Amino acid sequence: MSALQVTTETFLDHLRRSGLLFADKVAVAESLAVREQLEPKEFARRLVRDDLLTPFQAERILEGNWRHLRIDGYKILDNLGVGGMASLYLAEEVSSGRKVAVKVPSEKHKFDPGMLARFKLEAHAGKVLRHPNIVHTERLSRLEDVFGVTKYLVMEFVEAINLEELIDDQGPIPWPRACDLIRQAAAGLQHAHAAGFVHRDVKPSNLLVDRGGHVKLLDFGLAMIDRGEDADEFSLAMIFGHSCLGTAEYIAPEQTVDSFAVDARADIYALGCTMYAALCAKLPFPRLNNEELIEAHRSKPVRPLRDRGADVPPEVAAIVEKMMAKRPEDRFQSMKEVQAALAPFAQSSPATFDFSALLAQRAASARRRANRTGQRSSRRLTGSSSVPGRDSVPRPPQMSVESEVRQDTDVRRSAIRVAPPPDSARDGQPASGVSAVPLPAGAHCTLAPFDGSPPISVLRSRIIVGRDDDCEVSIDSTAVSGHHCELRLEPDGWHIVDLGSKNGIQVNGVQTSDCLLRPGDRLTLSHQHRFQIDYAPSPHKTATPRRLALLVILGTLAALAICALLWFMW
């Protein structure tokens, strides 16, 4: 049910049935609705303003999705993150008022044996592992109601930003701080290894960093238990297979061959890839599909950090290189060795972030994921090089209570660097980010970054914008896809086309896949990197419609005159 279909009475009914408020608070809401005769969205905003609901709760009730806003003794407050198989929510324990994180499988995977096996492994790890650098998992529970059985995990809540978000927000992490963050992660993994666990999915998004700069490792859903034939691990092996289990960008070479036969050194490799990404804000092997990534981890040497623009001491670069050695025997042999190697270079520092803005960004990401899931049935994506059909149209703006009530996420300022393509640098072209190719008079386009970086002059009729080095405009951000979007000149003006990016493009705040840009429009990549478009339409193109209209009028008059002359002569 959409917000437009919800009446105030329906909203109140859903609010009562959600179990979010006690009877006295429901009575306050009912009194407000009767006294002020508010429309549903305004009513929802008032309840948020009066702290009776969170923006997330109000939005879900407006949508008619009120049923799982309370799970047993927990009230769901907000969205902490969405993955391919599960969602993580901020919740409040009704009995104590303390905040926890609740992990719930997606509707598609709630009865999936593989998902349930992962939940059981994560719950088991949570019972065994107690360490300050590991998120504590309290228990695995089940909710049974008229809608079926839902299993969920209750976990420790940490108000933190994950390392991937931190890199996206601030660019490369200074090497003393990166050494400290990775050292802390190594301490948590050493504890897990000593307890017989191999994580097998170490990556930046699985490292949380709180405001004090303290690191906590999460997501042991793919952890391997190194103690005999564990039933849950065996179940996971039978369901998913273990030839290649993990995340392709960070997976150890031996893990791509047999994920069941790995040991702690596979986590050392993945943590090395994570540190590499932190130091240069770029993936070790960019611009590759999964098959190519796996082959690269197995046989391709990684580019030195200094070649990727990272300003690191040779000793720190050597540590990363050793962690990422292709052969396990050439790496550090334990996380304790990794900690010892990093300790002399590590320097702790606080992390600065706006948690409310971060939650808003994650909620927007969840909506984009849901939108993409719906769109996949109508068109097939073939990776970053695929281009949406030219008949695709921008989605209309959908203002939500959540987006209106939350703080503007523009407070998160991302460091953006624009790099010239390799060919233009070699050929002596101007280092403006785009090779010089003549354009029609008045068609030159400028992208003005909102972060104060110098404007980018677009001097060719077609450019690719993305993270990869071969893009005409290269942005150092893992939030931006390798080939994110294309900017091209067409007869009616400049168009922006999404190239199947993971985080999308927005024009004036509206998600789009193919859109005509007008001077003054605001272009946003991945909800983070913002540019103002400036170009002057060609005067010849502007005058063309008028000339056509004049020609049509003159042609019509001439035809009428000829007809009149022929009539008189006849």
LUMKEMI-495595 format. One record per residue (C-alpha): x negated, y negated, z negated; residue in one letter. Coordinates in Angstrom, 1 decimal, decimal comma, padded with zeros to 4 digits. Each point is the difference from the previous one (the first is absolute). Layout:
# residues N
        X        Y        Z   rest
        X        Y        Z      A
...
# end
This chain:
# residues 570
        X        Y        Z   rest
    000,0    000,0    000,0      M
   -001,5   -003,3    001,0      S
    000,0   -003,1   -002,2      A
    002,5   -001,6    002,4      L
    002,5    002,8   -000,8      Q
   -000,3   -000,3   -003,8      V
    002,6   -002,0   -001,9      T
   -000,7   -001,4   -003,4      T
    002,4    002,6   -001,5      E
   -001,8    002,8    001,8      T
   -003,3   -001,4   -001,2      F
    001,3    000,0   -003,6      L
    001,3    003,6    000,4      D
   -003,4    001,1    001,3      H
   -001,7   -001,8   -002,9      L
    002,1    001,8   -002,6      R
   -000,6    003,4    001,6      R
   -003,8   -000,6    000,3      S
   -000,5    000,2   -003,7      G
   -002,4   -002,9    000,0      L
    001,8   -002,2   -002,5      L
    001,7    000,8   -003,3      F
    003,7   -000,8   -000,4      A
   -000,6   -003,4   -001,6      D
   -002,2   -001,1    002,9      K
    002,5    001,3    002,6      V
    002,6   -002,1   -001,7      A
   -002,2   -003,1    000,3      V
   -000,3    000,7    003,7      A
    003,7    000,5    000,4      E
    000,7   -003,2   -001,8      S
   -002,4   -001,9    002,3      L
    001,6    001,4    003,1      A
    003,5   -000,9   -001,1      V
   -000,9   -003,5   -001,3      R
   -002,0   -001,2    003,0      E
    001,6    002,0    002,9      Q
   -003,5    000,7    001,5      L
   -000,6    001,7    003,3      E
   -001,9    003,3   -000,3      P
   -003,5   -001,3    000,9      K
    000,3   -003,1   -002,1      E
    001,4    002,2   -002,9      F
   -003,1    002,3    000,4      A
   -002,3   -003,0   -000,1      R
    001,6   -001,3   -003,2      R
   -000,4    003,4   -001,7      L
   -003,7    000,0    001,0      V
   -000,4   -003,6   -001,2      R
    001,6    001,0   -003,4      D
   -002,4    003,0   -000,3      D
    002,9    002,5    000,1      L
   -001,5    001,6    003,2      L
   -003,3    000,0    001,8      T
   -000,1   -001,1    003,6      P
   -000,6    003,6    001,0      F
    003,1    001,3   -001,9      Q
    002,2   -002,8    001,4      A
   -001,1    000,8    003,6      E
    000,7    003,7   -000,4      R
    003,4   -000,6   -001,5      I
    000,9   -002,4    002,9      L
   -001,0    002,7    002,4      E
    002,1    002,5   -001,8      G
   -003,1    002,0   -001,1      N
    000,7   -000,1   -003,7      W
    000,0    003,8   -000,8      R
   -003,7    000,5   -000,9      H
   -000,6   -003,3   -001,8      L
    000,1    002,0   -003,2      R
   -001,7    003,3   -000,2      I
    000,7    001,8   -003,3      D
   -001,2   -002,3   -002,7      G
   -001,8   -002,4    002,4      Y
    001,2   -003,2    001,7      K
   -001,7   -000,6    003,3      I
   -001,3   -003,6    000,1      L
   -002,0   -000,4    003,2      D
   -001,9    001,6    002,8      N
   -003,7    000,8   -000,7      L
   -000,7    001,6    003,3      G
    001,3    002,3    002,7      V
   -001,9    002,9    001,7      G
    001,0    002,4    002,7      G
    001,3    002,6   -002,4      M
    000,9   -001,9   -003,2      A
    000,8   -003,4   -001,6      S
   -001,5   -001,4   -003,2      L
    002,2   -002,2   -002,1      Y
   -000,5   -002,3   -003,1      L
    002,5    001,2   -002,6      A
    001,0   -000,8   -003,6      E
    000,5    002,7   -002,6      E
    003,4   -000,8   -001,4      V
   -000,7    001,3   -003,5      S
   -003,3   -001,8   -000,5      S
    000,0   -002,9    002,5      G
   -003,5    001,0    001,2      R
   -000,9   -000,1    003,7      K
   -001,0    003,1    001,9      V
   -000,5    001,0    003,6      A
    002,4    002,5    001,4      V
   -000,9    002,0    003,2      K
    002,9    001,4    002,0      V
   -000,1    002,0    003,2      P
    001,6   -001,5    003,0      S
    003,4    001,2    001,1      E
   -001,6    001,9    002,8      K
   -002,4    001,8   -002,3      H
    002,0    000,5   -003,3      K
    000,5    003,7    000,7      F
   -003,2    000,5    002,0      D
   -002,1    002,8   -001,6      P
   -003,3   -001,8    000,9      G
    001,2   -003,2   -001,8      M
    001,1    001,9   -003,0      L
   -003,4    001,9   -000,1      A
   -001,8   -003,4    000,1      R
    002,1   -001,3   -002,8      F
   -000,7    003,0   -002,1      K
   -003,8   -000,3    000,6      L
    000,1   -003,7   -000,9      E
    002,0    000,7   -003,2      A
   -002,4    002,8   -000,9      H
   -003,0   -002,3    000,5      A
    001,7   -002,6   -002,1      G
    000,3    002,4   -003,0      K
   -003,7    000,9    000,2      V
   -001,7   -003,2    000,9      L
   -000,4   -002,7   -002,6      R
   -002,5   -002,7    001,0      H
    000,1   -003,8    000,1      P
   -000,7    000,0    003,7      N
    002,8    002,3    000,9      I
    003,7   -000,9    000,1      V
    001,8    002,2   -002,5      H
    002,9    002,2    001,3      T
    002,4    000,7   -002,8      E
    002,3    002,6    001,3      R
    002,0    001,5    002,9      L
    003,8   -000,2   -000,6      S
    003,1    000,7    001,9      R
    003,3   -001,9    000,4      L
    003,0    002,0    000,9      E
    003,3   -001,7    000,9      D
    002,7    000,2    002,6      V
   -002,5   -001,0    002,7      F
   -002,2    002,9   -000,7      G
   -003,3    000,7   -001,8      V
   -002,8   -002,6    000,2      T
   -003,4    000,7   -001,6      K
   -002,1   -003,0   -001,0      Y
   -003,3   -000,8   -001,7      L
   -000,3   -002,4   -003,0      V
   -003,4   -001,7    000,0      M
   -001,9   -002,7   -001,8      E
    000,7   -003,5    001,4      F
   -003,0   -002,2    000,8      V
    000,6   -003,6    001,2      E
   -002,7    000,1    002,6      A
   -000,9   -000,5    003,6      I
   -001,4    003,0    001,9      N
   -003,5   -000,3    001,6      L
    001,4    000,0    003,6      E
    002,3   -003,0   -000,9      E
   -002,9   -001,7   -001,7      L
   -002,2    000,4    003,2      I
    002,9   -001,2    002,2      D
    000,5   -003,1   -002,3      D
   -003,6   -001,0   -000,6      Q
   -002,0    001,6    002,7      G
   -003,3    001,8   -000,7      P
   -000,6    000,6   -003,7      I
   -003,3   -001,5   -001,3      P
   -002,5    002,8   -000,5      W
   -000,5   -000,3   -003,8      P
    003,8    000,2   -000,5      R
    000,4    002,8    002,5      A
   -002,7    002,0   -001,8      C
    001,9   -000,4   -003,3      D
    003,3    001,0    001,5      L
   -001,4    003,1    001,7      I
   -002,0    000,8   -003,2      R
    003,2    000,0   -002,0      Q
    001,8    002,2    002,6      A
   -002,9    002,4   -000,2      A
    000,4    000,2   -003,8      A
    003,6    001,0    000,4      G
   -000,8    002,6    002,7      L
   -002,8    001,4   -002,1      Q
    002,5    000,7   -002,7      H
    002,4    001,6    002,5      A
   -002,8    002,2    001,4      H
   -001,1    001,1   -003,4      A
    003,6    001,1   -000,7      A
    000,0    002,0    003,2      G
    001,8   -002,3    002,4      F
   -001,1   -001,3    003,4      V
    002,1   -003,0    001,0      H
   -000,3    000,4    003,9      R
    001,7   -003,3    000,7      D
   -002,3   -002,7   -001,3      V
    000,6   -003,3    001,9      K
    000,3   -003,7   -000,7      P
    003,8    000,1   -000,4      S
   -000,4    002,6   -002,8      N
   -002,2   -002,2   -002,1      L
    001,9   -002,5   -002,2      L
   -001,8   -003,2   -001,3      V
    001,6   -001,9   -002,8      D
   -000,6   -003,7   -000,8      R
   -003,0    000,9   -002,3      G
   -001,7    001,8    002,9      G
    000,7    003,4   -001,6      H
    000,5    002,9    002,5      V
    002,5    002,8   -000,2      K
    000,2    002,9    002,4      L
    003,4    001,4    001,0      L
    001,7    002,5    002,2      D
   -001,2    003,5   -000,8      F
    002,7    001,5    002,2      G
   -002,6    001,6    002,2      L
   -002,3    001,0   -002,8      A
   -001,6    003,4    000,2      M
   -000,2    002,0   -003,2      I
   -003,4    001,8   -000,2      D
    001,1    002,7   -002,3      R
    001,0    003,3    001,7      G
    003,2    000,4    001,9      E
    002,4   -002,7   -001,3      D
    003,5    000,6    001,2      A
    000,7   -003,7    000,9      D
   -003,3   -000,4    001,9      E
    000,8    003,3    001,8      F
    003,5   -001,3    000,9      S
   -001,5   -003,2    001,3      L
   -002,5    001,9    002,1      A
    002,7    002,2    001,5      M
    002,3   -002,9    000,8      I
   -002,4   -002,6    001,4      F
   -003,0    002,2    000,9      G
   -003,5   -001,0   -001,1      H
   -001,9   -000,4    003,3      S
    000,3   -003,7   -000,3      C
    001,8   -001,5   -003,0      L
   -000,7   -003,7   -001,1      G
   -000,1   -003,4    001,6      T
   -001,8   -000,1    003,4      A
   -001,8   -003,3   -000,6      E
   -001,8    001,2   -003,1      Y
   -000,1    003,8    000,2      I
   -003,2    001,9   -000,5      A
   -001,4    002,0    002,9      P
    000,3    003,4   -001,8      E
    003,6   -000,9   -001,1      Q
    001,0   -000,2    003,7      T
   -001,1    003,6    000,4      V
    001,5    001,6   -003,1      D
    001,5   -002,2   -002,7      S
    000,3    003,0   -002,3      F
   -003,7    000,6   -000,1      A
   -001,2   -003,5   -001,0      V
   -001,6   -001,0   -003,3      D
   -000,6   -003,3   -001,8      A
   -002,4   -001,2    002,8      R
    003,0   -000,5    002,3      A
    001,3   -002,7   -002,4      D
   -003,5   -001,5    000,0      I
    000,2   -000,4    003,8      Y
    003,5   -001,5   -000,1      A
   -001,1   -002,4   -002,8      L
   -003,0   -001,0    002,2      G
    002,4   -000,8    002,9      C
    002,1   -002,0   -002,5      T
   -003,0   -002,0   -001,1      M
   -001,0   -000,6    003,6      Y
    003,4   -001,4    000,7      A
   -000,2   -002,2   -003,1      A
   -003,4   -001,5    001,0      L
    000,8   -000,9    003,6      C
    003,9    000,1    000,1      A
   -000,2    002,4    002,9      K
    000,6    003,7    000,3      L
   -003,1    002,1    000,6      P
    001,4    001,3    003,3      F
    002,5   -002,5    001,5      P
    002,1    000,2    003,2      R
    000,4    003,8   -000,1      L
    003,0    002,3   -000,1      N
    000,0    002,8   -002,6      N
   -001,7    002,6    002,1      E
   -002,8   -002,4    000,9      E
   -000,3   -001,1   -003,6      L
   -000,5    003,6   -001,1      I
   -002,7    000,6    002,6      E
   -001,7   -003,3   -001,0      A
   -000,2    001,1   -003,6      H
   -001,5    003,2    001,1      R
   -002,6   -001,2    002,5      S
   -000,1   -003,7    000,6      K
   -002,3   -002,3   -002,0      P
    001,7   -002,9   -001,7      V
   -001,2   -003,5    000,9      R
   -002,3   -001,5   -002,7      P
    001,8   -002,4   -002,3      L
   -002,2   -002,9    001,0      R
    001,0    000,5    003,6      D
    003,7   -000,4   -001,1      R
   -000,7   -003,4   -001,6      G
   -000,5    001,2   -003,6      A
   -002,5   -001,9   -002,0      D
   -001,3    002,8   -002,3      V
   -003,4    000,8   -001,4      P
   -001,8    003,0    001,7      P
    000,2    002,0   -003,2      E
    003,8   -000,3   -000,1      V
    000,3    000,8    003,7      A
   -002,1    003,1   -000,7      A
    002,3    001,2   -002,7      I
    003,0   -000,3    002,3      V
   -001,9    001,8    002,8      E
   -000,9    002,9   -002,4      K
    003,6    000,3   -001,2      M
    001,1    000,3    003,6      M
   -002,5    002,5    001,1      A
    001,5    002,6    002,4      K
   -001,4    003,0   -001,9      R
    001,2    000,4   -003,6      P
   -003,5    001,0   -001,1      E
   -001,4   -003,4    001,2      D
    002,4   -002,0   -002,2      R
   -000,1   -000,7   -003,6      F
    000,9    003,3   -001,7      Q
    002,3   -001,4   -002,7      S
    002,0   -003,1   -000,8      M
   -002,3   -000,5   -003,0      K
   -002,9   -000,5    002,4      E
    002,1   -002,5    002,0      V
    000,7   -001,9   -003,2      Q
   -003,7   -000,1   -000,9      A
   -000,9   -001,2    003,4      A
    002,6   -002,9    000,0      L
   -000,5   -001,1   -003,6      A
   -003,0   -002,3    000,5      P
    001,8   -001,9    002,7      F
    003,5   -000,1   -001,5      A
    001,5   -003,2   -001,3      Q
    003,6   -000,2   -001,4      S
    002,3   -002,8    001,0      S
    003,7   -000,7   -000,4      P
    002,5    000,5    002,8      A
    002,2   -002,9    001,0      T
    003,4    000,8    001,5      F
    003,7   -001,0   -000,3      D
    001,8    003,1   -001,0      F
    003,4   -001,4    000,9      S
   -001,1   -000,9    003,5      A
   -001,7    003,5    000,3      L
    003,3    001,7   -000,9      L
    001,8   -002,2    002,6      A
   -002,5    001,0    002,6      Q
    000,4    003,7   -000,9      R
    003,8   -000,3    000,2      A
   -000,4   -001,6    003,5      A
   -002,2    002,9    001,0      S
    002,6    002,5   -001,2      A
    002,6   -001,7    002,1      R
   -002,3    000,0    003,1      R
   -000,7    003,7   -000,5      R
    003,8    000,7   -000,2      A
    000,5   -002,1    003,2      N
   -002,8    001,8    001,8      R
    001,5    003,4   -001,0      T
    003,3   -001,1    001,6      G
   -001,7   -001,3    003,1      Q
   -002,0    003,2    000,7      R
    003,1    001,7    001,1      S
    000,5   -002,5    002,9      S
   -003,6   -000,3    001,2      R
   -003,2    002,1   -000,3      R
   -003,2   -001,5   -001,4      L
   -003,2    001,3    001,3      T
   -002,5   -001,8   -002,2      G
   -001,4   -003,5   -000,1      S
   -000,3   -000,3    003,7      S
    003,7    000,5    000,7      S
    002,0   -003,0    000,9      V
    003,7   -000,4   -000,9      P
    002,4   -000,2    002,9      G
    000,5   -003,5    001,5      R
    003,7    000,4   -000,6      D
   -000,5    000,2   -003,8      S
    001,4   -002,9   -001,9      V
   -001,0   -001,6   -003,3      P
    002,0    001,0   -003,1      R
    002,3   -002,8   -001,2      P
   -001,0   -001,6   -003,2      P
    001,4    001,8   -003,0      Q
   -000,2   -002,2   -003,1      M
    000,2    002,2   -003,1      S
    000,5   -000,8   -003,7      V
   -003,3    001,6   -000,6      E
   -001,9   -002,2    002,5      S
    001,8   -003,2   -001,1      E
   -000,5    000,5   -003,7      V
   -003,6    001,2    000,0      R
   -002,9   -002,4    000,1      Q
   -001,3   -000,8    003,5      D
   -002,8    002,4    000,8      T
   -001,9   -002,8    001,8      D
   -001,9   -000,5   -003,3      V
   -002,1    003,1    001,0      R
   -002,7   -001,5    002,2      R
   -002,0    002,4    002,2      S
   -003,5   -000,7    001,2      A
    000,1    000,1    003,8      I
   -003,0    000,1    002,3      R
    000,3   -000,3    003,7      V
   -002,8    001,7    002,0      A
   -000,8   -000,3    003,7      P
    000,2    003,2    002,1      P
   -003,4    001,6    000,7      P
    000,1   -000,7    003,7      D
    000,6   -003,7   -000,5      S
   -002,8   -000,3   -002,5      A
   -002,4    001,6    002,5      R
    001,1   -002,1    002,9      D
   -000,5   -003,2   -001,8      G
    003,7   -000,9   -000,3      Q
    001,1   -002,4   -002,7      P
    000,4    001,7   -003,4      A
    003,6   -001,0   -000,2      S
    001,3    003,5   -000,4      G
    001,2    000,2    003,7      V
   -001,9    000,1    003,2      S
    000,4   -002,9    002,3      A
    002,3    000,8    003,0      V
    001,7   -002,9    001,9      P
    003,7   -000,4   -000,8      L
    002,7   -002,2    001,6      P
   -000,1   -003,6   -001,0      A
    001,7   -000,6   -003,4      G
    000,2    003,7   -000,8      A
   -002,9    000,2   -002,4      H
    001,2    001,4   -003,3      C
   -001,4   -000,6   -003,5      T
    000,4    002,2   -003,1      L
   -000,5   -002,1   -003,2      A
   -000,5    002,3   -003,1      P
    001,9   -001,1   -003,1      F
   -003,1    000,8   -002,2      D
   -001,9   -003,0    001,4      G
   -002,2    001,9    002,4      S
   -000,9   -001,7    003,2      P
    002,6    000,1    002,8      P
   -000,4    002,7    002,6      I
    000,2   -001,0    003,6      S
    001,6    002,5    002,3      V
   -001,6   -000,4    003,4      L
    001,1    003,0    001,9      R
    003,5    001,1    001,0      S
    000,0    003,3   -002,0      R
   -001,8    000,8   -003,3      I
    000,1    002,7   -002,6      I
    000,1   -000,9   -003,7      V
   -000,9    002,7   -002,6      G
   -002,6    001,3   -002,4      R
   -002,3    001,8    002,5      D
   -003,2   -001,6    001,3      D
    001,1    000,3    003,6      D
    003,0   -002,3   -000,5      C
   -000,2   -003,5    001,4      E
    001,1   -001,3   -003,4      V
   -001,3    002,3   -002,8      S
    001,4   -000,3   -003,5      I
   -001,9    001,6   -002,9      D
    002,9    001,5   -001,8      S
    001,1    003,6   -000,5      T
    003,6   -001,2   -000,1      A
   -000,4   -000,8    003,7      V
    000,0    002,9    002,5      S
   -002,9    000,7    002,3      G
    001,9   -001,4    003,0      H
    002,8   -001,9   -001,8      H
    001,7   -002,1    002,6      C
   -000,4   -001,6    003,4      E
    000,4   -003,7    000,9      L
    000,6   -000,6    003,7      R
    001,1   -002,8    002,2      L
    003,2    000,6    002,1      E
    001,9   -002,4    002,3      P
    002,3   -001,1   -002,9      D
   -002,9   -000,5   -002,5      G
   -002,2    001,9   -002,4      W
    001,4    003,4   -001,3      H
   -001,1    002,0   -003,0      I
    000,3    003,8    000,3      V
   -000,4    002,5   -002,9      D
   -002,4    002,9    001,1      L
    001,5    002,5   -002,5      G
   -001,7   -001,6   -003,0      S
    000,5    001,5   -003,4      K
    001,1   -003,2   -001,8      N
    001,7   -001,9    002,9      G
    000,2   -003,6    001,2      I
    002,4   -002,7   -001,0      Q
    000,9   -003,3    001,7      V
    001,4   -002,6   -002,3      N
    000,5    002,6   -002,6      G
    002,0    002,4    002,3      V
   -001,4    003,5    000,8      Q
   -000,4    000,4    003,7      T
   -001,6    002,3    002,6      S
    000,1   -002,3    003,1      D
    000,7   -003,7   -000,3      C
   -000,4   -003,2    002,0      L
   -002,1   -002,5   -002,1      L
    000,8   -003,6    000,0      R
   -002,3   -002,9   -001,0      P
    000,1   -000,3   -003,8      G
    001,1    003,6   -000,6      D
   -001,6    001,8   -003,0      R
   -001,5    003,4    000,9      L
   -000,7    002,4   -002,9      T
   -001,9    003,2    000,2      L
    000,6    002,7   -002,6      S
    001,9   -002,5   -002,2      H
   -003,4   -001,5   -001,0      Q
   -001,9   -001,7    002,9      H
    001,8   -003,1    001,2      R
   -000,6   -002,2    003,0      F
    001,8   -003,0    001,5      Q
    000,5    000,1    003,8      I
   -000,8   -003,1    002,0      D
    000,2   -000,3    003,8      Y
    001,4   -002,4    002,5      A
    002,2    001,6    002,7      P
   -001,3   -000,8    003,5      S
    001,7   -003,1    001,4      P
    000,5    001,8    003,3      H
    001,9    002,8   -001,7      K
    002,0   -002,5   -002,0      T
    001,1   -001,8    003,2      A
    000,8    003,1    002,0      T
    003,6    000,5   -001,3      P
    000,9   -003,6    000,8      R
   -001,4    000,3    003,5      R
    001,9    003,2    000,6      L
    003,2   -001,6   -001,2      A
   -000,6   -003,0    002,3      L
   -000,7    002,3    002,9      L
    003,2    002,0   -000,6      V
    002,1   -003,3   -000,1      I
   -001,6   -001,3    003,2      L
    000,4    003,3    001,7      G
    003,7    000,1   -001,0      T
    000,6   -003,5    001,2      L
   -001,8    000,7    003,3      A
    002,2    003,1    000,6      A
    003,1   -002,0   -000,7      L
   -001,0   -002,7    002,4      A
   -000,7    002,6    002,8      I
    003,4    001,6   -000,6      C
    001,7   -003,4    000,2      A
   -001,8   -000,9    003,2      L
    000,9    003,4    001,6      L
    003,7   -000,5   -001,1      W
    000,2   -003,4    001,6      F
   -001,7    001,2    003,3      M
    002,4    002,9    000,2      W
# end
